Amino acid sequence: MTEAVGEALEARPVSRLAMLGPLRDLRHHPLGMFGLVVIVLLVAVALFAPLIAPYSPTEQNFAVLDSPSASNLFGTDRLGRDVLSRVIYGTRLSLGIGLTAVFFGIVGGTVVGTVSGFLGGRIDTAIQRLVDVMLAFPQLILLMTITAALGASVRNIVIAISIGIIPGTSRIIRGAVLSERNNQYVEAARVMGASDLRIITRHVLPNVTATIIVIVSILIPAATLLEAALSFLGLGVPPPTPSWGADLGGQAREYFRTAPWMAIFPGAALSLTVLAFNMLGDALRDILDPRLRRGRR
Amino acid sequence: MIQYILRRLLLFVPVIIGVSILTFVLMRIVPGDVAAIALGQNATPETLEEFREANGLNRPLPIQYLDWLAGLAHGDFGDSYFHHSAIRDELAHRLPVTGELMIMSVVITLLLGIPAGVIAGVRPNTWSDYVTRTTAVFGLSIPNFWLGTLLILLPAIWFNWTPPFGRVSFFDEPGKNLVQFILPSLAIGISSAAGVMRLVRSSVLEVLRQDYVRTAWSKGLPERTIIWRHVLKNGLIPVATLVGLQVGTLLGGAVIAEQIFALPGMGLFTLQSILGRDYLAVQAIVVLAAVAYAVVNLMVDVVYVWFDPRIRYA
């Protein structure tokens, strides 16, 4: 009992300092630290891709299907492009789409969830029924339909993934807002004459920050995988844009048997990215979620 | 109980109708003329018009929707523009394929996830715990389409062995059928197994601290009995929920695995239909998927009662 109270008290300052505290606590999570380092490296690779990549990712400069060698470390693909350069440029697309889509999705989900949970009543019911409908779609099929409807481009994939993220996120945020709404500090703020908007932005949302960070840590790897899956199915970015998912799908598959490096390297890069985000996310959840902390012993 | 199930079934109806309206609208804003795609290059303006007229594509959208809904009520999904056949027949061929894929991936999910979770949870912070947890993070991170690709590629390179592609019926050649399904099911099931493993681990940790487990220990029961009878039975309740929620993910996985392993199931049909602007087929698939999702999650809630007799549905 006292343990639970202690943890509840302890949980408050964590959510206040949510942006800084967790990163400091990462020292005690070697896997999380590893994830963070890999992510920083990946971001650097994405930012400086033109400086790092030995060749152009789209120009067909070399003999086709050449195995890895000193001049082409990851070999060449069926069109004579340098696989290493494509993998390096692929980082831009993968991280770019993953992070942007999660940003818009989480903002959308937070707005919808907060409005739904805070206002309640008929607006809440209407929003939640729509969320029910969207959650009844298998996510990948919903995204396939949206990208088919909008057309394949980077912008449209970001839109599709953001739309896919909103319903689930809004439901979790709604739950968190509902449990905060009836707290005394909200009542106190209201008595002092604070407007709804002020209560939401200054009082409720800061207390939901830990929840939002946990959701983001789950969503980033998920969104990265969704982009890759859509591109793999031919519904993602159009060729010749370097995308790890697209390079693993389509006609390239016919050459994997003779040129396995075409399949190994983009897939490994994608897995490493998702792995790094998952490891960092696990550590952050461990730090932020007092219930998990108790479970860890 | 029966009353509860009926009420839940009744609640599906508005959700399913919502899903069907949303799909209908989405498919109609898809650019690309279904008539042009279905007729191919030999189409003339006259034959295109004829095709639209014959398939009712010139009528107002609300009428088209209501007409489709009326057909649906009679179990008629309409005709596929792409395959030139009744969608119902198409589904009849394809549902068993995806059904088998789903069942096998759930079996793999549980067979790998539950024991691994118990091993990790019963001895927390030992090497066996670390090994299983690290494996689980890898399992969660590897994309299913890359795993599927490797499952074909690596045996081909190392042993010069390729799985038999396509699909034979289980009742004709059970051995070959299982070989055909095991790799795609693994490709889909690994990440779910990793998710289940983590949940079982934390659930077991939680249950092990309960008073009744301490009582069981002090009664002198052997560890095996305590784990099986007390810990697992209570620890598995959240797993049922997780598996129910993963049906959507598994269906998405089927789209990918059927593409890689050339299995003629619902997933491949979905991809072809979306790319071919086959409105009616996509509508049928999405509605069926939503129904499947709803039914599985209702079954999960019913199974709860068996797991936990304290739960009662009024």
Chai-1 contact restraints between the chains, C-beta under 6 A:
chainA,res_idxA,chainB,res_idxB,connection_type,confidence,min_distance_angstrom,max_distance_angstrom,comment,restraint_id
A,D132,B,V15,contact,1.0,0.0,6.0,A-B,restraint_1
A,V133,B,V15,contact,1.0,0.0,6.0,A-B,restraint_2
A,V133,B,G18,contact,1.0,0.0,6.0,A-B,restraint_3
A,V133,B,V19,contact,1.0,0.0,6.0,A-B,restraint_4
A,A136,B,V15,contact,1.0,0.0,6.0,A-B,restraint_5
A,A136,B,V19,contact,1.0,0.0,6.0,A-B,restraint_6
A,A136,B,A290,contact,1.0,0.0,6.0,A-B,restraint_7
A,A136,B,Y293,contact,1.0,0.0,6.0,A-B,restraint_8
A,P138,B,G248,contact,1.0,0.0,6.0,A-B,restraint_9
A,P138,B,L251,contact,1.0,0.0,6.0,A-B,restraint_10
A,P138,B,G252,contact,1.0,0.0,6.0,A-B,restraint_11
A,P138,B,A289,contact,1.0,0.0,6.0,A-B,restraint_12
A,Q139,B,G248,contact,1.0,0.0,6.0,A-B,restraint_13
A,Q139,B,G252,contact,1.0,0.0,6.0,A-B,restraint_14
A,L140,B,G252,contact,1.0,0.0,6.0,A-B,restraint_15
A,L140,B,V255,contact,1.0,0.0,6.0,A-B,restraint_16
A,M144,B,I274,contact,1.0,0.0,6.0,A-B,restraint_17
A,T145,B,L26,contact,1.0,0.0,6.0,A-B,restraint_18
A,A148,B,V30,contact,1.0,0.0,6.0,A-B,restraint_19
A,A148,B,I274,contact,1.0,0.0,6.0,A-B,restraint_20
A,A149,B,L26,contact,1.0,0.0,6.0,A-B,restraint_21
A,A149,B,I29,contact,1.0,0.0,6.0,A-B,restraint_22
A,A149,B,V30,contact,1.0,0.0,6.0,A-B,restraint_23
A,L225,B,P143,contact,1.0,0.0,6.0,A-B,restraint_24
A,A228,B,P143,contact,1.0,0.0,6.0,A-B,restraint_25
A,F232,B,F145,contact,1.0,0.0,6.0,A-B,restraint_26
A,F256,B,L153,contact,1.0,0.0,6.0,A-B,restraint_27
A,R257,B,A156,contact,1.0,0.0,6.0,A-B,restraint_28
A,P260,B,L153,contact,1.0,0.0,6.0,A-B,restraint_29
A,A263,B,T149,contact,1.0,0.0,6.0,A-B,restraint_30
A,A263,B,L153,contact,1.0,0.0,6.0,A-B,restraint_31
A,G267,B,W146,contact,1.0,0.0,6.0,A-B,restraint_32
A,L270,B,P143,contact,1.0,0.0,6.0,A-B,restraint_33
A,S271,B,S141,contact,1.0,0.0,6.0,A-B,restraint_34
A,S271,B,I142,contact,1.0,0.0,6.0,A-B,restraint_35
A,V274,B,S141,contact,1.0,0.0,6.0,A-B,restraint_36
A,L275,B,S141,contact,1.0,0.0,6.0,A-B,restraint_37
A,N278,B,V137,contact,1.0,0.0,6.0,A-B,restraint_38
A,N278,B,L140,contact,1.0,0.0,6.0,A-B,restraint_39
A,N278,B,S141,contact,1.0,0.0,6.0,A-B,restraint_40
A,G295,B,S202,contact,1.0,0.0,6.0,A-B,restraint_41
A,G295,B,L205,contact,1.0,0.0,6.0,A-B,restraint_42
